[in-house]
Amino acid sequence: MLDNKGVKQTWLAERLGKSYNMVNGYVTNRRQPSISTLYEIAELLNVSPKDLLFDSKVTDRNRDTA
């Protein structure tokens, strides 16, 4: 999602007031943001919070088998 928006993890970390490592954990699914942080990320990226919750890889695999 960040690549599609032309956003770097460092930019997002600065805007959120979080460390790069924390944001990298969100991006790599090693950590989950709080609900309030999820909404803040969605607002910064100008997307719906729901768009941040689904796994596009799983969705793509499901389309391949349908």
C-alpha positions as CSV (number, residue, x, y, z in Angstrom):
1,M,0.0,0.0,0.0
2,L,2.8,2.4,0.8
3,D,4.5,1.9,-2.5
4,N,1.2,2.5,-4.3
5,K,0.9,5.8,-2.5
6,G,4.5,6.8,-3.0
7,V,5.1,6.9,0.7
8,K,8.2,5.7,2.6
9,Q,8.0,4.0,6.0
10,T,10.2,6.8,7.4
11,W,7.7,9.5,6.3
12,L,4.9,7.5,7.9
13,A,6.9,7.0,11.1
14,E,7.6,10.7,11.4
15,R,3.9,11.7,10.8
16,L,2.7,9.1,13.4
17,G,5.4,10.0,15.9
18,K,6.5,6.4,16.0
19,S,9.9,4.8,15.3
20,Y,10.8,3.4,12.0
21,N,11.0,-0.1,13.6
22,M,7.4,0.2,14.9
23,V,6.1,1.2,11.5
24,N,8.1,-1.5,9.8
25,G,6.5,-4.0,12.2
26,Y,3.1,-2.8,11.0
27,V,4.1,-3.1,7.3
28,T,5.5,-6.5,7.7
29,N,2.6,-7.8,9.9
30,R,4.9,-8.5,12.9
31,R,3.0,-5.9,14.9
32,Q,-0.6,-4.6,14.8
33,P,-1.3,-0.9,15.4
34,S,-3.9,0.2,17.9
35,I,-7.3,1.1,16.4
36,S,-6.6,4.8,16.8
37,T,-3.2,4.4,15.0
38,L,-4.9,2.4,12.3
39,Y,-7.4,5.3,11.7
40,E,-4.5,7.8,11.8
41,I,-2.6,5.8,9.1
42,A,-5.7,5.5,7.0
43,E,-6.2,9.3,7.2
44,L,-2.5,10.0,6.3
45,L,-2.8,7.6,3.3
46,N,-6.2,8.9,2.3
47,V,-7.7,5.4,2.4
48,S,-10.5,3.7,4.3
49,P,-9.3,1.9,7.5
50,K,-10.9,-1.2,6.0
51,D,-8.5,-1.1,3.1
52,L,-5.6,-1.5,5.6
53,L,-7.2,-4.6,7.2
54,F,-7.6,-7.0,4.3
55,D,-4.7,-9.0,3.0
56,S,-4.4,-8.4,-0.8
57,K,-2.2,-11.5,-1.2
58,V,-5.0,-13.7,0.2
59,T,-7.5,-11.9,-1.9
60,D,-5.4,-12.4,-5.0
61,R,-5.0,-16.1,-4.3
62,N,-8.7,-16.5,-3.8
63,R,-9.3,-14.9,-7.2
64,D,-6.9,-17.3,-8.9
65,T,-8.8,-20.3,-7.5
66,A,-12.3,-18.9,-8.3
